[in-house]
Amino acid sequence: MDLQIGVASSWTVAATASAQAPAPASGGIVAVAPEDIVQWLGALEVEALHGIGPRHAAVLRRYGIDMVARLAALPTGTVQQILGARAGRTASERARGWDPRPVTPAALLVSASVQDRFERDLLDGAEVRARLLELVVRLGASRTCCHPA
């Protein structure tokens, strides 16, 4: 399974970190401590900042803003003039590692299950595997498996 994890105190930094995580064979995890956020973000190119798409990155680069540190150093008003009011404010805040959305860990389920009754005994291995696969798909699709009550 290809899994890359970013751990940080804000959604933006965690999402940016997960995109920067090494291949799973190398660990696949990047954790950014709160005191390291500004320095860690600052070393990234603007495209790497979560929420900065290719169009905004191209506009920022035309103004010589190629690194997140340069974006963070600009007054918010300047970034708003370049990207527009809302996008500029958001980009400026995110470049400084600030994101008002709370990071709240969700409780994990202790267990989840689905069941089915067979109308008759099954001896055919292929049929048993097919039925088992159906149950696995139902379990994966069930709301109870992925969303704690």
C-alpha positions, 0 to 999 in steps of 0.5 A, spaced: 500 500 500 502 506 498 501 511 504 504 517 505 503 521 512 504 528 514 503 530 521 503 537 523 499 542 528 495 545 522 491 542 516 495 546 511 502 544 514 500 536 515 497 536 507 503 539 505 508 534 509 504 528 506 505 531 499 513 531 501 513 525 504 518 520 502 516 513 498 513 508 503 519 504 503 523 510 506 518 511 511 513 515 508 512 520 514 514 527 515 512 530 522 513 537 522 514 540 530 510 547 531 517 550 532 519 548 525 513 550 521 516 557 518 523 554 517 520 548 514 515 551 509 520 556 507 524 552 504 519 549 499 517 552 492 510 555 492 507 549 488 509 545 494 504 549 499 497 545 500 492 550 496 497 553 491 495 550 484 499 551 478 495 557 476 497 561 482 504 558 482 505 561 475 502 568 477 507 568 483 513 566 480 512 572 475 513 576 481 519 573 483 515 569 488 518 562 487 519 560 495 514 559 500 519 564 505 518 569 500 511 569 500 510 569 507 515 575 507 510 579 503 505 583 507 498 580 506 495 586 502 500 585 497 499 578 496 491 579 495 493 584 490 497 579 486 492 573 487 485 576 489 482 578 496 480 571 498 486 567 495 491 572 497 489 572 504 489 564 504 495 563 501 499 568 505 496 565 512 498 558 509 505 560 507 506 562 515 503 556 517 497 558 520 490 555 518 484 556 522 481 549 521 482 545 527 486 539 527 481 534 531 483 526 531 477 522 530 476 516 535 478 509 531 473 504 531 474 498 535 471 493 530 467 493 524 463 487 521 458 485 516 455 478 515 451 474 511 448 467 511 449 462 506 443 458 504 447 452 503 454 449 504 459 451 499 465 447 497 467 450 491 473 454 493 472 459 487 465 461 490 467 461 497 472 466 495 467 470 491 462 471 497 468 473 501 470 478 497 463 481 496 463 481 504 470 485 504 467 490 499 460 491 503 465 492 509 469 497 506 463 501 503 459 500 510 459 507 513 460 504 520 467 501 518 469 508 516 465 513 521 465 512 528 458 513 531 
